Each structure stands twice: as structure tokens, then as C-alpha cells.
Amino acid sequence: MLANLGQSYRLVFSGAVLLALVDRGMPRDDAYRVVQEAAMQAWREGVDFGDLVKASAEVTAVMTAAEVDAAMDPDQYRAGRDVIFDRLEKLEF
């Protein structure tokens, strides 16, 4: 899974970064523009989306690099997996 995320320049996290920027007070239109520009640059140039976001002055005005990393943590997408598997194991077919 992590290899696939790396091959996509971690663009899958653009939505999480957008929401984190808005949560920290950036107007949604500005957050969308910043994220969109970084995402398009990552895709065109084959560079990591997270590195571009963390290099943005607009982002660093409202978020630290650690907060960006937290927004891009793949574990947040796997957080509920144990609950799901527990429920599946209890199902009777």
C-alpha cells in the first residue's frame, strides 16, 4: 500500500490537506487553490505532493510541517480496520 501511495506522489492526501487547512482558518477557496496548484505540480513534475505543500508559504502560515505530515498519515485510513474485521468474523453465513 505504501509503495502505491509513493508512486502516486501521495496525491491521495490532497483532500485531507485541504480540510486541515480549512480547519486551521484558511478560507476554503484559498485552500483549494493552494492544494490544486501543489497537486498539479506534483503530477506534472513527478515530485512528492507533501514536499510541495510543506514548501508553500501559504501553508506554513497556518500549519507546521508536522501538522501536514499528520494530515497525510496513511494510518488514519486504516484506523477502523480492526473493528471492521471483528464484525466480519462475527457474521454467520
N, C-alpha and C positions, 0 to 999 in steps of 0.2 A: 504494500500500500504506500509506504513512504517513498519508494522509488517512483511510483506513478505520480505522486504529488510533485516530486522534484522535476520530472520530465515535463510537467505542465507549468513550470515556473512558479508553482504554488498559487496560480491564479484562482483556484477554488476558494481561497480565503478572502477574495475581494469583498464579498458580501459581509463577512464578519468584520473586516476592517472598516467598511462603510458604516456599519451600525455602531462600532466602537467610537468612531469619530463623532457621529451624531450624539451619542451618549455623553461625550465629553464637551459638548457645546458647539461644535462646528455646525453651521447651517447645512441642512441636507443637500441643497443644490451645490454648495461648495465641496462637501464631502464626496458627492457623486462625481464631480468634475475631477477632483484630485485622484480618486481611485481609478476612474476611467482612463485618465492620462497615464498613470503608472501601469495599469493593466495593458494598455495598447503598446506602450514602450516595451514592456516585458515580452510581449508576444512578438513584436517586430524584431527586437534585438536579441531575443533568446536569453534574457537575464532574469534574475530572481525578482519577483514582484515585491517580496518583503524588503529586500535591499533598497529597491527604488522608493518604497513608501517611507522607510526609515531615513532616507536621504532628503526627503521633502521638507522644506522649511515650514510649509503649511501644516504638515502632520506633526512635526516636532514642537510646534507651538501649542499643541493640545494633548499630545501623547508622548510618552517616553518610548525608547526602543524596547524596553521590557514589556510595556503595555501592548505594543504592536506584536511582539512575539507571543504574548498571551492570547491575543485575538486570533493568531494564526496557529495555535496549538492543535495538532490533529487529535489529541486525546479528548477534546471537547466533543468530537463527533462519535467517539467510542464510549462515552461516559455511561450510557444506558444499556450497553450490550449485555452485561451480566443479568440485569432484570429481564431483558427480552429472552435470553437463553433459559433462565429459570422458568419463565412462563411457558416456553415451548416444551420443556422437559415434563411439565405437569399436564400437558394436553394428552387426551386419550383419543385414539383413532379407531 
